[in-house]
Amino acid sequence: MKYNIESNDVLSQIKELTKKFNSIKRYIHIKNVESLAVELAERFDVSPEEVSIAAYGHDLMRGLKDCEYMEYCRLYNYHPSKIEINRPILLHGKISAMYLNSKFDISPSCYNAIYWHVSGHINLDLTGKIIVVSDFCEIGRTHEEATIFRDEAFQNLEKVYLKVIKSKIEWALKKNRPIIPESIEVWNSNSWED
């Protein structure tokens, strides 16, 4: 039986907030993430409702100005890292998670998926990994890795999750940007095969 997003009141409210806070282009990306995330959830026996909430919430606050991220940090008593202070856009997942949790008391799984989707985290559950992968590989993403990883994700989500983290690290290096410590931790936690 197909999952119906409209049957969940909290999810419907989050969907409306996502429309309100984002451009049409960003909203289309979010819908694409949700679509892939639900497909992956069904493949890996994860709650489609959980991944839908996380998908609609992951970029909720993506469009804020730098000063607004800092205002939300003060509001939620969050102390940003030096990297986050220098690049406030990196806070959008954390601020989105804190905002949604203050309004709806979302599940820990959804909270963590939203909170850590930018960097990944060594303790992410399948919902979180699905969001990280779906954000990177949704159908609107046109880079070559997106298509390859999208297909591979249905076979081996864990492996693709690590490939996405590696790609994020490589992108940061190419762009001369800082590497988020949690991404390094995820990469280093890989059980290396000789």
Beta strands, then each sheet from edge to edge (+ up, - down):
end
